[in-house]
Amino acid sequence: MATLSSRSSRASASRAQGGEAAEQVRSPVPYRVGPLAYSPAVLCQCRRKTPCWTAWSNENPGRRYYRCPAGMAPGDCGFFQWVDREATPYERTLLCDLRDAVWSLRRENAEANRVIEMMQSDNAELRHLKAKLQKEKEELMQKLGQTEATMVEMVDKIKEGNRCWLSRCMVVFVVVAILFGLMLVKV
């Protein structure tokens, strides 16, 4: 396939309004052949081979034309010639509707791709947060395990301390009983 061109009628670009300008400069369909891939050559007044473009304006949708290769820049000899006949009103309406449908689908596709990219970005952020939370959870579980071990040690010490306290109380009670018994014996 020849080199594809995204240029179309300059008239359609000048008629475009707002965000439609960039869209209306692009052809709704790719050129099947390059703008210079035709013969016999049509020469402009500058004696150069003229490219064959396709207009996508509302007045001439899909209509091919020859234009001086200098375009509308300085040095343009002003050569312009239609290749195709003028479309009937039905053909013009049909081509404009199809052109607009293609442009609409491109906008929808671009928006869908933007949403997909945004969702992928959000998913990457969520995966990062999930990994961060998992790491924090593991750290907290480790700290919880250490805290539980410390608490078990403290409970064991308290139990041991309680047993010692009970033993001391018993010793004191026995000593008091012996002393009381000795006092009774003396009396």
C-alpha positions as CSV (number, residue, x, y, z in Angstrom):
1,M,0.0,0.0,0.0
2,A,1.3,3.4,-0.8
3,T,2.1,6.0,1.8
4,L,-1.1,7.0,3.6
5,S,-1.9,10.6,4.0
6,S,-4.1,12.2,6.6
7,R,-4.6,15.4,4.7
8,S,-7.9,16.3,3.2
9,S,-9.5,19.4,1.9
10,R,-8.1,22.6,3.4
11,A,-11.6,24.0,2.9
12,S,-13.0,21.5,5.4
13,A,-10.4,22.5,8.0
14,S,-11.2,26.2,7.6
15,R,-14.9,25.4,8.1
16,A,-14.3,23.4,11.2
17,Q,-15.3,24.8,14.5
18,G,-13.8,24.3,18.0
19,G,-12.5,20.8,18.7
20,E,-13.7,19.5,15.3
21,A,-10.9,21.3,13.5
22,A,-8.3,18.6,14.0
23,E,-10.8,15.9,13.2
24,Q,-12.0,17.5,10.0
25,V,-8.4,17.8,8.7
26,R,-8.0,14.0,9.0
27,S,-9.6,11.9,6.3
28,P,-12.2,9.6,7.8
29,V,-10.7,6.7,5.7
30,P,-7.1,6.2,4.7
31,Y,-6.1,6.9,1.1
32,R,-5.8,3.7,-0.9
33,V,-2.9,5.1,-2.8
34,G,-0.5,7.9,-2.1
35,P,-1.5,11.4,-3.4
36,L,1.2,11.3,-6.1
37,A,0.6,7.6,-7.1
38,Y,-1.3,8.1,-10.3
39,S,-0.7,8.6,-13.9
40,P,-0.7,10.3,-16.3
41,A,0.6,13.2,-14.3
42,V,-1.4,16.3,-14.0
43,L,0.9,19.3,-13.9
44,C,0.1,22.6,-12.2
45,Q,1.1,26.0,-13.7
46,C,4.4,25.6,-11.8
47,R,5.0,22.6,-14.0
48,R,5.1,20.2,-11.0
49,K,3.0,17.0,-10.6
50,T,0.0,17.9,-8.5
51,P,-1.1,15.6,-5.6
52,C,-4.6,14.2,-5.7
53,W,-6.4,14.9,-2.4
54,T,-9.9,14.0,-1.2
55,A,-12.2,16.7,0.1
56,W,-14.3,16.0,3.2
57,S,-16.1,19.3,3.4
58,N,-19.9,19.3,3.7
59,E,-20.2,20.6,0.2
60,N,-17.8,18.0,-1.5
61,P,-17.5,14.9,0.8
62,G,-15.3,12.2,-0.8
63,R,-14.6,14.3,-3.9
64,R,-11.1,14.1,-5.2
65,Y,-9.2,17.1,-6.6
66,Y,-5.7,18.2,-7.8
67,R,-4.0,21.1,-6.1
68,C,-0.6,22.8,-6.6
69,P,2.0,21.0,-4.4
70,A,2.8,24.3,-2.7
71,G,-0.7,24.2,-1.3
72,M,-1.8,27.5,0.0
73,A,1.7,28.6,0.9
74,P,3.7,31.3,-0.7
75,G,4.7,30.2,-4.2
76,D,1.3,28.5,-4.8
77,C,0.3,29.0,-8.4
78,G,-3.3,28.6,-7.4
79,F,-3.9,25.5,-9.6
80,F,-7.0,23.6,-8.5
81,Q,-9.0,21.0,-10.5
82,W,-11.8,18.6,-9.5
83,V,-11.2,14.9,-10.5
84,D,-14.7,13.6,-9.7
85,R,-18.1,15.0,-10.7
86,E,-20.2,16.8,-8.1
87,A,-22.2,14.5,-5.9
88,T,-26.0,14.4,-6.0
89,P,-27.7,15.8,-2.8
90,Y,-28.5,12.2,-1.7
91,E,-24.8,11.1,-2.2
92,R,-23.6,14.2,-0.4
93,T,-25.9,13.6,2.6
94,L,-25.0,9.9,2.7
95,L,-21.2,10.6,2.5
96,C,-21.5,13.3,5.2
97,D,-23.4,11.0,7.5
98,L,-20.9,8.2,7.0
99,R,-18.0,10.7,7.5
100,D,-19.6,12.0,10.7
101,A,-20.2,8.4,11.9
102,V,-16.5,7.5,11.4
103,W,-15.4,10.7,13.3
104,S,-17.9,10.0,16.0
105,L,-16.6,6.4,16.4
106,R,-13.1,7.7,16.5
107,R,-14.0,10.1,19.3
108,E,-15.8,7.3,21.2
109,N,-12.8,5.0,20.7
110,A,-10.4,7.7,21.9
111,E,-12.6,8.3,25.0
112,A,-12.8,4.6,25.7
113,N,-9.0,4.3,25.4
114,R,-8.6,7.3,27.8
115,V,-10.9,5.6,30.3
116,I,-9.0,2.3,29.9
117,E,-5.7,4.1,30.5
118,M,-7.1,5.8,33.6
119,M,-8.5,2.6,34.9
120,Q,-5.1,0.8,34.3
121,S,-3.4,3.7,36.2
122,D,-5.9,3.4,39.0
123,N,-5.4,-0.4,39.1
124,A,-1.7,0.0,39.3
125,E,-2.1,2.5,42.2
126,L,-4.5,0.0,43.9
127,R,-2.1,-2.8,43.5
128,H,0.6,-0.7,45.0
129,L,-1.6,0.2,48.0
130,K,-2.6,-3.4,48.4
131,A,1.1,-4.5,48.5
132,K,1.8,-1.7,51.0
133,L,-1.2,-2.7,53.2
134,Q,-0.1,-6.4,53.1
135,K,3.4,-5.4,54.3
136,E,1.9,-3.3,57.1
137,K,-0.3,-6.2,58.0
138,E,2.7,-8.5,58.2
139,E,4.6,-6.1,60.4
140,L,1.6,-5.7,62.7
141,M,1.1,-9.4,62.9
142,Q,4.8,-9.7,63.9
143,K,4.4,-7.0,66.6
144,L,1.2,-8.7,67.8
145,G,3.1,-12.0,68.1
146,Q,5.9,-10.3,70.1
147,T,3.3,-8.6,72.3
148,E,1.5,-11.9,73.0
149,A,4.8,-13.5,74.0
150,T,5.5,-10.6,76.3
151,M,2.1,-10.9,77.9
152,V,2.5,-14.7,78.4
153,E,5.8,-14.0,80.2
154,M,4.1,-11.4,82.4
155,V,1.2,-13.7,83.2
156,D,3.6,-16.5,84.1
157,K,5.5,-14.1,86.4
158,I,2.3,-13.0,88.0
159,K,1.2,-16.6,88.6
160,E,4.7,-17.4,89.9
161,G,4.5,-14.3,92.1
162,N,1.1,-15.3,93.3
163,R,2.4,-18.8,94.3
164,C,5.3,-17.2,96.0
165,W,3.0,-14.8,97.9
166,L,0.8,-17.7,98.9
167,S,3.8,-19.7,100.1
168,R,5.1,-16.7,102.1
169,C,1.7,-16.2,103.6
170,M,1.6,-19.9,104.6
171,V,5.1,-19.6,106.2
172,V,4.1,-16.4,108.1
173,F,0.8,-18.2,109.2
174,V,2.8,-21.2,110.4
175,V,5.3,-19.0,112.2
176,V,2.5,-17.0,113.8
177,A,0.7,-20.3,114.8
178,I,3.9,-21.6,116.3
179,L,4.5,-18.4,118.2
180,F,0.9,-18.4,119.4
181,G,1.3,-22.0,120.4
182,L,4.5,-21.2,122.3
183,M,2.7,-18.3,124.1
184,L,-0.1,-20.6,125.1
185,V,2.3,-23.2,126.4
186,K,4.1,-20.6,128.5
187,V,1.0,-19.4,130.0
